[in-house]
Amino acid sequence: MARDAFWHLLGELSRDDGVTVFISTHFMDEAERCDRLALMHAGRVLAINTPAGLISEADADNLEEAFIGYAAGCSAQ
């Protein structure tokens, strides 16, 4: 319950009060609540887009699969 209340408060600050909120998380269910994401691995930005945009660009079923795909592509370089 506390986690949901926290995210509700962040949403109010961002959308209702116009406050920019930067969040760092490794939980993809939390990241999906954000308007725009930067996926990072080993200190490098792999991709920036909306959650749906990242999933679509990676041709993935969900954000976790998208991240794994971006990270695998980064490792191959």
N, C-alpha and C positions, 0 to 999 in steps of 0.2 A: 504494500500500500504506500509506503513512504517513497519508494522509487517512482511510482506513478504520479504521486503528488509533486515530486521534484520535477518530473518532465512536464507536468501541467503548468507549473510555475515558469519554467523556461519558455514554454510556448507562449504564455501570456506576455512575458517580458519581450520576447522577440516580435510577435505578431501584433499585439495590442499596444505596446509601448515603444516599438521601434528600436529596441536595444539589440545590438549585435552580440551574439553569444557564440563563443568558440568552445567546442567540446572535443576532448580527446578520449576515445574509447576503443576497446578492442571487441566490444559486444556489438555484433551486427544488428541485433534487434533494436539497440539504442540508436545506432547510426541511421537506420531507416526512418527514424522520427525526424531527422534533420532535413532542411530544405536543400542543402547543397553539401557535398562531401569532397574531401581530398583523401584519396586512398594513398597510404604511405607504407613503404617497406624499407628497412635498413636506412632510414633517414632520407629517402628519395620519394618525391611525389610521383606516383604512378599514373594517376588519372584524377580529373576533377569534373564533377557533373552532379546532377540530382541522383538520388538513389535509383529511380527507375531508369534514368539515362545510363548509369553505369552498368546496370543489369542488362539493358538492351545492347549496349556497345560490346559487352563481353559475350553476348549470346548465351547468357546464363539463366538459370531458373530462379536464383535468389542472390542477395548481396554477398553472402559468404562465398558462393561459387564464383561470383565475379571477382572478388578480391583474390581468391586463389589463382584464377586465370591471369589476372594482372601481375601478381607476384611471380608466377611461373614464367611469364614472358620477360619479366625484369631479370630473373636469374639466368635466362638463356643468353642475355646480351653480354 
